[in-house]
């Protein structure tokens, strides 16, 4: 499943994975490379390389989930529950386990009456009792002679009962919506990226969207013809960091969120967002205490992991220092989410 709008570059696939001290890498070294002076990572920060899941904690790096091709890790704030998308040959499923990735069980089926199914981008509620995810479940039979929409929609699951329902239907033939996240402190609210077409002539666009599961209200937080995606909400629910695509690259920006919305705000909040990091940035995620934002950034042909210290006191967020490189020349998977827990 590919999005119509490619927001990020895809990293080169490696055959093996590991870790070592830093050195200048002109190509994928097949391992996660740490700087000689390692950045101390508070809590547990998860990323993937060549579909292997890694955990950064302190100055240590640990490979996890041996034998599983993993994408889009997600954790509860306390780190006690860990979810990933497991990639198979012609399908993918969502797995949920404990902090070590053990005692796993499969949340979503790999196939149904409509055929093989894809599931990506799990997002866990703070208590781990609910899981947002993307899936093409419910798609109509399709063939080269009769192409039918199979776009990714946003579903929610009760992790105890396994009951799922779709909460957002995608615009047909766009590839579907993406990046669903719960809003901390507001159990009925979520943010995600809506992919659709806008402008004259029509072009693919990406708009940040707010949704209330209680009322069913849907509100755009960015204008038509925008290219905003990958929302990451601060642990206190007050701010959202996101990626804005420009002619020069994909920049990391941040803006405040209102307590709730009942219609599209004017002007759109993204128009007043603050730039935090320019370049080719992907997959932002907040530290559990809101003191930093981690992201992947393209440097010398490699997507690497960076941590930017920030202050969110008052009505705005600002960087309090330069972004520090956690990896160097490691070619991490820039199409896979990051996750960060205590």
LOKOLBA-559126 format. One record per residue (C-alpha): z, y, x; residue number from 1; residue in one letter. Coordinates in nm, 4 decimals. Each point is the difference from the previous one (the first is absolute). Example, Ala and Ser with C-alpha at 12.3 -4.5 7.8 and 13.67 -1.06 7.14 Angstrom:
2
> 0.7800	-0.4500	1.2300	1	A
> -0.0660	0.3440	0.1370	2	S
END
This chain:
342
> 0.0000	0.0000	0.0000	1	X
> -0.1057	0.3310	0.1494	2	X
> 0.0741	0.3509	-0.1218	3	X
> -0.2961	0.2200	-0.0767	4	X
> 0.1511	0.2756	0.2079	5	X
> 0.0889	-0.1083	0.3549	6	X
> 0.2975	0.2131	0.0929	7	X
> 0.0799	-0.1645	0.3297	8	X
> -0.1676	-0.1824	0.2824	9	X
> 0.0466	-0.3754	0.0187	10	X
> 0.1591	-0.1319	0.3161	11	X
> -0.1595	-0.2599	0.2225	12	X
> 0.1297	-0.3523	-0.0665	13	X
> 0.1737	-0.1799	0.2887	14	X
> 0.0374	-0.3731	0.0509	15	X
> 0.3586	0.0014	0.1207	16	X
> 0.3070	0.2234	-0.0130	17	X
> 0.3017	0.0772	0.2154	18	X
> 0.1668	0.2892	0.1835	19	X
> 0.0051	0.1451	0.3506	20	X
> 0.0702	0.3163	0.1966	21	X
> -0.2452	0.2845	-0.0305	22	X
> -0.3230	0.0512	0.1851	23	X
> -0.3257	0.1777	-0.0679	24	X
> -0.2014	-0.2147	-0.2410	25	X
> -0.3708	0.0679	-0.0401	26	X
> -0.0327	-0.2844	-0.2519	27	X
> 0.2238	-0.2121	-0.2199	28	X
> 0.2373	-0.1850	0.2336	29	X
> 0.0809	-0.2604	-0.2663	30	X
> 0.3673	0.0960	0.0063	31	X
> 0.2332	0.2742	-0.1151	32	X
> 0.0525	0.2290	0.2992	33	X
> 0.3226	0.1981	0.0309	34	X
> 0.0383	0.3099	0.2206	35	X
> 0.1956	-0.0470	0.3224	36	X
> 0.2653	0.2329	-0.1436	37	X
> 0.0401	-0.1486	-0.3445	38	X
> 0.0725	0.2023	-0.3106	39	X
> 0.3159	-0.1105	-0.1770	40	X
> -0.0827	-0.0833	-0.3611	41	X
> 0.2949	0.0347	-0.2398	42	X
> 0.0254	-0.2700	-0.2633	43	X
> -0.2913	-0.2409	-0.0405	44	X
> -0.3596	0.1230	0.0001	45	X
> -0.2816	-0.2419	-0.0909	46	X
> -0.3696	0.0111	0.0940	47	X
> -0.2796	-0.2518	0.0456	48	X
> -0.2498	-0.0749	0.2726	49	X
> -0.2817	-0.2509	-0.0431	50	X
> 0.1789	-0.0964	-0.3270	51	X
> 0.3208	-0.0975	0.1820	52	X
> 0.3146	0.1720	-0.1275	53	X
> 0.2190	0.1762	0.2578	54	X
> 0.3460	0.1530	-0.0303	55	X
> 0.1038	0.2913	0.2223	56	X
> 0.3776	0.0471	0.0258	57	X
> 0.1766	0.1953	0.2727	58	X
> -0.2209	-0.0682	0.3023	59	X
> -0.0788	-0.3574	-0.1034	60	X
> -0.3188	-0.1398	-0.1476	61	X
> 0.0005	-0.3229	-0.1985	62	X
> -0.2959	-0.1950	-0.1393	63	X
> 0.0702	-0.1423	-0.3457	64	X
> -0.1439	-0.2379	-0.2612	65	X
> -0.1686	-0.2394	0.2391	66	X
> -0.3201	-0.1465	-0.1410	67	X
> -0.0330	0.2601	-0.2773	68	X
> -0.2758	0.2609	-0.0029	69	X
> 0.2012	0.2972	-0.1218	70	X
> -0.0886	0.3425	-0.1372	71	X
> 0.1929	0.2823	-0.1667	72	X
> 0.3672	-0.0775	0.0727	73	X
> 0.2558	0.1429	-0.2434	74	X
> 0.3809	0.0015	0.0180	75	X
> 0.2957	0.1035	-0.2101	76	X
> 0.1952	0.2956	0.1468	77	X
> 0.2762	-0.2310	0.1254	78	X
> -0.2586	-0.2289	0.1609	79	X
> 0.1299	-0.3093	-0.1757	80	X
> -0.3295	-0.0844	-0.1723	81	X
> -0.3395	-0.0035	0.1677	82	X
> -0.3367	-0.0342	-0.1743	83	X
> -0.3500	-0.0324	0.1456	84	X
> -0.3513	-0.0715	-0.1155	85	X
> -0.1124	-0.3375	0.1371	86	X
> -0.3729	-0.0107	0.0708	87	X
> -0.1889	-0.3213	-0.0714	88	X
> -0.3679	-0.0837	0.0368	89	X
> -0.1154	0.1318	-0.3396	90	X
> 0.3226	0.1304	-0.1539	91	X
> 0.3381	0.1521	0.0773	92	X
> 0.3493	-0.0307	-0.1457	93	X
> 0.3289	0.1912	0.0148	94	X
> 0.2889	-0.1774	0.1740	95	X
> 0.3657	0.1000	-0.0317	96	X
> 0.2751	-0.1149	0.2343	97	X
> 0.3225	0.1049	0.1675	98	X
> 0.0472	0.2447	0.2880	99	X
> -0.1334	-0.2542	0.2511	100	X
> -0.2952	-0.0901	-0.2155	101	X
> 0.1565	-0.3382	-0.0764	102	X
> 0.0744	-0.1636	-0.3374	103	X
> -0.3363	0.1280	-0.1189	104	X
> -0.1563	-0.0542	-0.3363	105	X
> -0.3387	0.1026	-0.1356	106	X
> 0.0041	0.2717	-0.2649	107	X
> -0.3677	0.0087	-0.0960	108	X
> -0.2532	-0.2807	-0.0536	109	X
> -0.2945	-0.0482	0.2337	110	X
> -0.2285	-0.0842	-0.2913	111	X
> -0.0174	0.0000	-0.3791	112	X
> -0.2519	-0.0729	-0.2720	113	X
> -0.2095	0.2939	0.1206	114	X
> -0.0233	-0.1466	0.3527	115	X
> 0.1589	0.0824	0.3390	116	X
> 0.2304	0.3036	-0.0091	117	X
> 0.0832	0.2742	0.2478	118	X
> 0.3435	0.1623	0.0227	119	X
> 0.1026	0.2739	0.2440	120	X
> 0.2427	0.2853	0.0664	121	X
> 0.3330	-0.1261	-0.1371	122	X
> 0.2641	0.2695	-0.0536	123	X
> 0.3565	-0.1043	-0.0787	124	X
> 0.2490	0.1864	-0.2139	125	X
> 0.3245	0.0957	0.1728	126	X
> 0.1784	-0.3066	-0.1415	127	X
> -0.2941	-0.2349	0.0606	128	X
> -0.0160	-0.0924	-0.3684	129	X
> -0.3453	0.1469	-0.0573	130	X
> -0.3182	-0.0063	0.2044	131	X
> -0.3061	0.2197	-0.0366	132	X
> -0.3229	-0.1439	0.1360	133	X
> -0.3780	0.0209	-0.0188	134	X
> -0.2097	-0.2821	-0.1430	135	X
> -0.3375	-0.0751	-0.1567	136	X
> 0.1732	-0.2269	-0.2506	137	X
> -0.1654	0.0152	-0.3431	138	X
> -0.3459	0.0664	0.1410	139	X
> -0.3016	-0.1126	-0.1975	140	X
> -0.2379	-0.2759	0.1130	141	X
> -0.2633	0.1484	0.2266	142	X
> -0.3158	-0.1092	0.1780	143	X
> -0.2791	0.1657	0.2026	144	X
> -0.2061	0.0020	-0.3170	145	X
> 0.2825	0.1476	-0.2119	146	X
> 0.2413	0.2031	0.2107	147	X
> 0.3238	0.0827	-0.1810	148	X
> 0.2885	0.2178	0.1222	149	X
> 0.2629	-0.1735	0.2140	150	X
> 0.1870	0.3104	0.1185	151	X
> 0.3627	-0.0165	0.1117	152	X
> 0.2537	0.1079	-0.2612	153	X
> 0.3720	0.0754	0.0367	154	X
> 0.2315	-0.2669	-0.1395	155	X
> 0.3780	-0.0329	-0.0094	156	X
> 0.2019	-0.3208	0.0200	157	X
> 0.3564	-0.0952	-0.0795	158	X
> 0.0799	-0.1974	0.3149	159	X
> 0.2623	-0.2144	-0.1721	160	X
> -0.2083	-0.1131	-0.2977	161	X
> -0.3431	0.0271	0.1609	162	X
> -0.1313	0.1877	-0.3036	163	X
> -0.2762	0.2523	0.0818	164	X
> -0.1892	0.2652	-0.1900	165	X
> -0.2631	0.2544	0.0890	166	X
> 0.1201	0.3596	-0.0174	167	X
> -0.3043	0.1907	0.1290	168	X
> -0.3619	-0.0924	-0.0711	169	X
> -0.2442	0.1097	0.2726	170	X
> -0.3236	0.1915	-0.0421	171	X
> -0.2787	-0.2579	-0.0038	172	X
> -0.2183	-0.0503	0.3057	173	X
> 0.2184	0.2112	0.2324	174	X
> 0.1723	-0.2874	0.1794	175	X
> 0.3172	0.0744	-0.1952	176	X
> 0.3173	0.1990	0.0520	177	X
> 0.2307	-0.0400	0.2996	178	X
> 0.3254	0.0873	0.1757	179	X
> 0.2506	-0.0495	-0.2868	180	X
> 0.3594	0.1022	0.0790	181	X
> 0.3183	0.0313	-0.2047	182	X
> 0.1727	0.3377	0.0010	183	X
> 0.3560	-0.0443	0.1304	184	X
> 0.2608	0.1206	-0.2457	185	X
> -0.2438	-0.0020	-0.2928	186	X
> -0.0459	-0.3591	-0.1092	187	X
> -0.2829	0.0742	-0.2428	188	X
> -0.2163	0.2097	0.2347	189	X
> -0.2653	-0.1062	0.2500	190	X
> -0.2686	0.1602	0.2123	191	X
> -0.3325	-0.1480	0.1010	192	X
> -0.3547	0.0906	0.1001	193	X
> -0.2669	0.0208	-0.2684	194	X
> -0.3526	-0.0679	0.1220	195	X
> -0.2782	0.1389	-0.2185	196	X
> -0.3139	0.2129	0.0112	197	X
> -0.0167	0.3782	-0.0272	198	X
> -0.2177	0.3017	0.0691	199	X
> -0.3733	0.0572	-0.0361	200	X
> -0.1621	-0.2131	0.1219	201	X
> 0.2714	-0.2615	-0.0495	202	X
> 0.1917	-0.0957	0.3109	203	X
> 0.2948	-0.2362	0.0544	204	X
> 0.3327	0.1854	-0.0011	205	X
> 0.3675	-0.0923	0.0346	206	X
> 0.2756	0.1740	-0.1963	207	X
> 0.3759	-0.0421	0.0219	208	X
> 0.1299	-0.1053	-0.3403	209	X
> 0.3462	0.0049	-0.1601	210	X
> 0.0787	-0.2466	-0.2759	211	X
> 0.2956	-0.0509	-0.2324	212	X
> 0.0495	-0.3579	-0.1118	213	X
> 0.2380	0.1254	-0.2700	214	X
> -0.2420	0.2373	-0.1734	215	X
> -0.3339	-0.1209	0.1353	216	X
> -0.0784	0.3544	0.1202	217	X
> -0.2555	0.0301	0.2803	218	X
> -0.0244	0.3193	0.2072	219	X
> -0.2249	0.0920	0.2923	220	X
> 0.1789	0.1722	0.2896	221	X
> -0.3217	0.0834	0.1842	222	X
> -0.3219	0.1604	-0.1244	223	X
> -0.3319	-0.1500	-0.0935	224	X
> -0.2164	-0.0737	0.3059	225	X
> 0.3171	-0.0395	0.2109	226	X
> 0.0379	-0.2594	0.2718	227	X
> 0.3754	-0.0675	-0.0076	228	X
> 0.1429	-0.3479	0.0330	229	X
> 0.2820	-0.2249	0.1311	230	X
> 0.3005	0.1777	-0.1573	231	X
> 0.3401	-0.0763	0.1569	232	X
> 0.3061	0.1317	-0.1819	233	X
> 0.3144	0.1066	0.1848	234	X
> 0.3101	-0.2161	-0.0607	235	X
> 0.1608	0.2770	-0.2067	236	X
> -0.3121	0.0253	-0.2186	237	X
> -0.0491	0.3725	0.0709	238	X
> -0.3112	-0.0003	0.2177	239	X
> -0.3221	-0.1896	0.0419	240	X
> -0.1901	-0.0358	0.3257	241	X
> -0.3664	-0.0897	-0.0304	242	X
> -0.3297	-0.0040	0.1851	243	X
> -0.2599	0.2674	-0.0691	244	X
> -0.3524	-0.0685	0.1177	245	X
> -0.1835	0.2996	0.1457	246	X
> -0.3270	0.0461	0.1824	247	X
> 0.1926	-0.0292	0.3277	248	X
> 0.2171	-0.3009	-0.0774	249	X
> 0.2823	-0.1392	-0.2141	250	X
> 0.3063	0.2262	0.0220	251	X
> 0.3627	-0.0736	-0.0879	252	X
> 0.1365	0.2504	-0.2523	253	X
> 0.3156	0.0285	-0.2105	254	X
> 0.0931	0.1739	-0.3239	255	X
> 0.2970	0.0172	-0.2403	256	X
> 0.0033	-0.1878	-0.3303	257	X
> 0.1194	0.1423	-0.3314	258	X
> 0.2646	-0.2052	-0.1845	259	X
> -0.2732	-0.1059	-0.2465	260	X
> -0.3395	0.1094	-0.1320	261	X
> -0.1456	0.0211	-0.3496	262	X
> -0.3427	0.1419	0.0899	263	X
> -0.2127	0.0714	0.3067	264	X
> 0.1828	0.2787	0.1881	265	X
> -0.1975	0.3134	0.0888	266	X
> -0.0507	0.0643	0.2815	267	X
> 0.0019	-0.3605	0.1126	268	X
> 0.2962	-0.0764	0.2326	269	X
> -0.2253	-0.1406	0.2725	270	X
> -0.1595	0.3433	0.0377	271	X
> 0.3295	0.1302	0.1427	272	X
> 0.0850	-0.3045	0.2113	273	X
> 0.1248	0.0516	0.3572	274	X
> -0.1904	-0.1519	0.2922	275	X
> 0.2187	-0.2251	0.2165	276	X
> -0.2514	-0.1802	0.2234	277	X
> -0.3742	0.0414	0.0435	278	X
> -0.2490	-0.2568	0.1225	279	X
> -0.0853	-0.3420	-0.1401	280	X
> 0.3281	-0.1027	-0.1673	281	X
> 0.0689	-0.2995	-0.2239	282	X
> 0.2784	-0.1707	-0.2001	283	X
> 0.2986	0.2406	0.0162	284	X
> 0.3497	-0.1282	-0.0763	285	X
> 0.3407	0.1748	0.0018	286	X
> 0.3032	-0.1034	0.1999	287	X
> 0.2820	-0.1294	-0.2247	288	X
> 0.2036	0.3178	0.0674	289	X
> -0.3000	0.2373	-0.0368	290	X
> 0.0344	0.1086	0.3634	291	X
> -0.3512	-0.1045	0.1014	292	X
> -0.3417	-0.1095	-0.1215	293	X
> -0.1826	-0.2857	0.1701	294	X
> -0.3765	-0.0359	-0.0129	295	X
> -0.2975	-0.1519	0.1742	296	X
> -0.2285	0.2338	0.1936	297	X
> -0.3322	-0.0493	0.1737	298	X
> 0.0279	0.0854	0.3700	299	X
> -0.2692	-0.0929	0.2531	300	X
> -0.1543	-0.2468	-0.2409	301	X
> 0.3284	-0.1768	-0.0871	302	X
> 0.2228	0.0347	-0.3046	303	X
> 0.3581	0.0170	0.1271	304	X
> 0.3427	0.0467	-0.1541	305	X
> 0.1654	0.3427	0.0205	306	X
> 0.3290	0.1425	-0.1255	307	X
> 0.0213	0.3696	-0.0894	308	X
> 0.3517	0.1503	-0.0327	309	X
> 0.0323	0.2221	-0.3063	310	X
> 0.2581	0.2065	-0.1834	311	X
> -0.0005	0.0003	-0.3784	312	X
> 0.2898	0.2379	-0.0547	313	X
> -0.0758	0.2713	-0.2522	314	X
> -0.3221	0.0242	-0.2043	315	X
> -0.2404	-0.1063	0.2759	316	X
> -0.0586	-0.2621	0.2677	317	X
> -0.0804	0.0946	0.3578	318	X
> -0.0503	-0.1848	0.3258	319	X
> 0.2913	0.0414	0.2419	320	X
> -0.1846	-0.1293	0.3040	321	X
> -0.3217	-0.1701	0.1109	322	X
> -0.0991	-0.3446	-0.1220	323	X
> 0.1095	-0.2758	0.2406	324	X
> -0.2215	-0.3002	0.0729	325	X
> 0.1685	-0.3327	-0.0754	326	X
> -0.3070	-0.1963	0.1133	327	X
> -0.2856	0.0739	0.2377	328	X
> -0.3562	-0.1288	-0.0166	329	X
> 0.1021	-0.2732	-0.2463	330	X
> -0.2731	0.0179	-0.2675	331	X
> 0.2399	-0.0503	-0.2919	332	X
> -0.1361	-0.0763	-0.3478	333	X
> -0.0682	0.3463	-0.1429	334	X
> -0.0814	-0.1441	-0.3436	335	X
> 0.3462	-0.1542	-0.0369	336	X
> 0.3049	0.1866	-0.1242	337	X
> 0.3101	0.0631	0.2061	338	X
> 0.3511	-0.0690	-0.1319	339	X
> 0.3360	0.1358	0.1222	340	X
> 0.3532	-0.1001	-0.0975	341	X
> 0.3566	0.0423	0.1210	342	X
END
